[in-house]
Amino acid sequence: MNNFLKTLAFSLSFLLFFGCKSNEKVINLNILESKNPVILKYNKEYKKVVKIQVPINIRVTNTSFKKCVFNSLKYQYGDYRRGIGTIMFMSKDSDLIRLKNNRNIELTPNSKTIIFYILHIV
């Protein structure tokens, strides 16, 4: 009986420490072709383009069985950080709906397409 308890304790310890493996890659991102327009902001006083907004369509897929939540995207263009930002949109019936800052986007175990406009100040 004592040998059985040792074997059971060893088996449970083994399963506890080695039986569960975390999934490191829970969210997959795929960049899709964008049919949305590039937006240029023109300054009449200086007679030049001052802002460029480039659309990027991203398919976000949750590969786990749990619901995941995210609310922002960090975008870095090289080492240059000044004046760069992102604006998130979701597509609904061929309209773009702007997502407010810090709005949680829930990802059930399926995919959603999100459009990010990346802002560059010239």
N, C-alpha and C positions, 0 to 999 in steps of 0.2 A: 504494500500500500504506500509506503514511504517513497519507493522508487517511482510509483505512478504520479504522486504529487510533484516530484522533482521534474519529471518529464512534462507534466502539464504546465508547471510554472515556466519551464524553459520554452515550451511551445508558445505560450501566451506572450512571453517577453520577446521572442523572435518576431511574432506577428505584430506586436506593438511597435517595435523599433524598425523593422525591415519590411513589413508587409504592406504598409501604406506609403506610396510614393507620390509626392506632390507633383502636380502638372505645372511646370514652369512657364509654359507657353499657353496661357489661358485665352488670350485675345489675339486673333490674327487680323492684320491690316493688309488690304489689297488696294492698290491705287488703280482706279478705273479711268477710262477715257472721259474727258469732260467736254460737254457740249455747251456749257455755260460761258457767257462772254467774259473777256478780260475787261476790267473797268479802269479807265484812265481819268484822273482828276486834273483838270487844266486850270492854271492860275492866269487870269487875263492880265493882271497887273504886271507880272514878270514874264508873261508870254512863254510859259513852259509847263510841262507836265510835272506835277509835284508829288502825286501818289499813283501807285500801280497796285491794283488788286487782282491777284491771279487765283482762279478757282481750282481746287483739287477735290476730286470725288474719291472718297475712301469707303470701301466696304469693310465694316467692322463685324467680325464673326466671333461669337463666344463659343469656345470649344469645350467648356466645362459643363457640368450638369447643374451648376448653381447660377443664380442671377448675378451679374456683375454690373457695377455702376461706375460711370466716369462723367466728369463735367468740364474738362478743359483739355487743351492740346498745347504742348510746348513745341514751338517751331523755331529752329535756329538756322540761320543762313550764314554758314561759316562762323567766324568769330564776331561778326558784326551783329549787334543786338539793338542798337538805337533805332527807334521808329518802326519796329517790326511787330506786327500783331496778327491775330487770327480772329475771324468772325465765323461762327458755326451756324449752318443752316440745315434743315431737313426738308426733303422734297415731299410734297403732298399734292397729288393731282396736278402735276406740272407747275405748281407754285412753290416758291422757296419761302419757308417760314424760319425767320431768324430766331435762334435760341438765345435766351438771355444768359448773362454770365452766371456761373455757378448753378445752372439748372442741371440736375442729374439726368443722365441718359441711361435708362435701364436696358441692359442687354440680356435677354433671355437666351437660352441655347439655340439661337438662330442668328441671322445676319441683318444688318441695317446699313443703308447707304447714307452717308453724311457728307455734306459739301462744306468745305472750309475755304473761305476767301482769305488768302494770305496777303497782308498789307506790306508794301515796301514804300518807304518815303525816299524820293529821289533827291 
